Amino acid sequence: MRCAFVRTTGCNLRCTWCDTPQAFYGGTRMSRDEVLAAALALDTPLVEVTGGEPLLQPAVFPLLSALCDAGRTVLVETSGEADVSKVDPRVHKIMDLKAPGSGESRRNRWSNLEHIGPRDELKIVLADRTDYEWARDVIRERGLSERTPHLLLSTVFGKLAARDVVAWVVEDKLPVRVQLQMHKYIWEPDAQGV
């Protein structure tokens, strides 16, 4: 499905494996209405707002609602550190939980889980076996599969083999999907704007 991506600038986290450092400071300053017009002009049924961390910007909340009002299916991808309670309920949340290998696991806002429903996604990026075991334990202890069936494990590209994670998931009968960053396989891993 065709999807328009809106990438915001700014992030208050510094994950050890971050693959989007250009989102810390780069970009072009645009008003909410300019972003809305540009996203709608692409005429896609799906719009994903990502970052950086989009929820740090107050104007993103009315932007998300305006995209929904325009009839788009809207996704917002968030680090899980920012408060998701103010996100329009029509928006699909894709929320990270930061594993220890990220260097930012202390920043997980666990209260955000109260605002995750069946159509939202929870994603955990894994750097190693320790991260996997942390994710497995969090999924089980916090009953995450009862909140949403959309539990995703992703690997740090070039650091942890997806086939290893698949083997661990099968062995543990963990109710998750293993997600690959397909753009890193289709294009060069460091390609931007694809």
C-alpha positions as CSV (number, residue, x, y, z in Angstrom):
1,M,0.0,0.0,0.0
2,R,1.3,3.4,-0.9
3,C,2.1,5.5,2.2
4,A,3.2,9.1,2.6
5,F,5.9,9.6,5.3
6,V,6.1,12.8,7.4
7,R,9.4,12.9,9.2
8,T,9.7,15.4,12.0
9,T,12.9,16.8,13.4
10,G,14.0,16.5,17.0
11,C,14.5,13.6,19.4
12,N,15.2,13.6,23.1
13,L,16.7,10.1,23.1
14,R,20.1,9.0,21.7
15,C,19.7,5.2,21.1
16,T,23.1,3.6,20.6
17,W,21.9,2.0,17.3
18,C,19.9,5.0,15.9
19,D,19.8,4.9,12.1
20,T,18.2,8.3,11.7
21,P,20.6,10.9,13.3
22,Q,19.7,13.3,10.6
23,A,16.3,13.7,12.3
24,F,18.0,15.2,15.4
25,Y,18.5,18.6,13.7
26,G,18.0,18.5,9.9
27,G,14.9,19.2,7.8
28,T,13.0,22.1,6.5
29,R,10.8,24.2,8.8
30,M,7.2,24.0,7.7
31,S,3.9,25.1,9.3
32,R,1.3,22.5,10.3
33,D,-0.8,23.6,7.3
34,E,2.1,23.2,4.9
35,V,2.8,19.7,6.1
36,L,-0.8,18.8,5.9
37,A,-1.1,20.2,2.3
38,A,2.1,18.4,1.2
39,A,1.0,15.0,2.7
40,L,-2.5,15.3,1.2
41,A,-1.0,16.2,-2.2
42,L,0.7,12.8,-2.4
43,D,-2.8,11.4,-2.5
44,T,-2.0,8.2,-0.5
45,P,-4.6,6.4,1.6
46,L,-2.0,6.0,4.4
47,V,0.1,8.6,6.1
48,E,2.8,7.8,8.7
49,V,4.2,10.5,11.0
50,T,7.6,9.6,12.4
51,G,10.8,11.3,13.5
52,G,12.9,11.9,15.4
53,E,10.1,12.0,18.0
54,P,7.0,13.6,16.6
55,L,5.2,13.8,19.9
56,L,7.6,16.4,21.2
57,Q,6.1,18.9,18.8
58,P,2.8,20.4,20.0
59,A,1.6,21.0,16.4
60,V,1.7,17.3,15.6
61,F,-1.4,16.6,17.6
62,P,-3.7,18.8,15.5
63,L,-1.9,17.6,12.3
64,L,-2.7,14.0,13.2
65,S,-6.4,14.9,13.7
66,A,-6.5,16.9,10.5
67,L,-5.1,14.0,8.5
68,C,-7.8,11.8,10.0
69,D,-10.4,14.4,9.2
70,A,-9.2,14.3,5.6
71,G,-10.0,10.6,5.4
72,R,-6.5,9.2,5.7
73,T,-5.5,6.2,7.8
74,V,-2.9,7.8,10.0
75,L,0.0,6.1,11.9
76,V,2.3,7.8,14.4
77,E,5.6,6.2,15.2
78,T,6.9,7.1,18.7
79,S,9.8,6.2,20.9
80,G,7.5,5.4,23.8
81,E,9.1,8.0,26.0
82,A,6.7,10.8,25.1
83,D,3.1,10.8,26.5
84,V,0.8,9.1,23.9
85,S,-2.5,9.9,25.8
86,K,-3.1,13.1,23.8
87,V,-2.9,11.3,20.4
88,D,-6.3,11.3,18.6
89,P,-7.9,7.9,19.2
90,R,-8.4,7.5,15.4
91,V,-4.6,7.3,14.9
92,H,-2.8,4.0,15.0
93,K,0.1,4.2,17.4
94,I,3.4,2.4,16.7
95,M,5.2,2.6,20.0
96,D,8.7,1.4,20.8
97,L,9.8,-0.1,24.0
98,K,13.5,0.5,24.5
99,A,15.5,-2.6,25.4
100,P,18.7,-2.2,27.4
101,G,21.0,-2.3,24.3
102,S,19.5,1.0,23.2
103,G,21.0,2.8,26.1
104,E,17.6,4.4,26.8
105,S,15.5,1.7,28.5
106,R,15.3,3.7,31.6
107,R,13.2,6.2,29.6
108,N,10.3,3.9,28.8
109,R,7.1,5.5,29.9
110,W,5.3,2.4,31.1
111,S,2.1,4.3,31.7
112,N,1.8,4.6,27.9
113,L,0.8,1.0,27.8
114,E,-2.6,2.0,29.2
115,H,-3.2,3.8,25.9
116,I,-2.3,0.9,23.6
117,G,-5.2,-0.9,22.0
118,P,-5.8,-3.8,19.7
119,R,-5.0,-2.0,16.5
120,D,-1.8,-0.3,17.8
121,E,1.7,-1.8,17.5
122,L,4.4,-2.3,20.1
123,K,7.9,-2.6,18.7
124,I,11.2,-3.6,20.4
125,V,14.5,-3.3,18.6
126,L,17.0,-6.0,19.6
127,A,20.8,-5.6,19.6
128,D,21.6,-9.0,21.1
129,R,20.4,-12.0,23.1
130,T,20.1,-10.0,26.3
131,D,17.7,-7.6,24.6
132,Y,15.7,-10.6,23.3
133,E,15.4,-12.0,26.8
134,W,14.4,-8.6,28.2
135,A,11.7,-8.3,25.5
136,R,10.4,-11.8,26.1
137,D,10.1,-11.2,29.8
138,V,8.4,-7.8,29.4
139,I,5.9,-9.3,26.9
140,R,5.0,-12.0,29.3
141,E,5.1,-10.1,32.6
142,R,3.2,-7.1,31.3
143,G,0.7,-9.2,29.3
144,L,1.4,-7.2,26.1
145,S,-0.2,-9.8,23.8
146,E,-3.5,-9.1,25.6
147,R,-3.2,-5.4,24.8
148,T,-2.5,-5.8,21.1
149,P,-1.8,-8.7,18.7
150,H,0.7,-6.5,17.0
151,L,4.0,-7.2,18.8
152,L,7.0,-6.7,16.6
153,L,10.7,-7.6,17.3
154,S,13.2,-6.0,15.0
155,T,17.0,-6.4,14.9
156,V,19.7,-3.8,14.7
157,F,20.7,-4.1,11.1
158,G,24.1,-5.8,10.7
159,K,24.4,-6.5,14.4
160,L,22.0,-9.3,15.1
161,A,20.8,-11.9,12.6
162,A,17.0,-12.1,12.1
163,R,17.3,-15.9,11.8
164,D,18.6,-16.1,15.3
165,V,15.7,-14.1,16.7
166,V,13.3,-16.3,14.7
167,A,14.8,-19.4,16.3
168,W,14.5,-17.9,19.8
169,V,10.8,-16.8,19.1
170,V,9.9,-20.3,17.9
171,E,11.7,-21.9,20.8
172,D,9.9,-19.7,23.3
173,K,6.6,-19.7,21.5
174,L,6.5,-16.0,21.8
175,P,3.4,-14.3,20.2
176,V,5.3,-11.8,18.1
177,R,6.3,-11.1,14.5
178,V,9.9,-10.5,13.5
179,Q,10.1,-7.4,11.4
180,L,12.8,-6.5,8.9
181,Q,13.6,-3.0,7.8
182,M,12.9,-3.9,4.1
183,H,14.3,-0.6,2.8
184,K,17.7,-1.7,4.0
185,Y,17.5,-4.8,1.9
186,I,16.0,-3.1,-1.2
187,W,18.3,-0.1,-1.2
188,E,21.6,0.6,0.4
189,P,21.3,0.4,4.2
190,D,22.3,4.0,4.7
191,A,20.1,5.4,1.9
192,Q,17.9,8.3,3.0
193,G,14.5,9.4,1.6
194,V,13.6,6.0,0.2
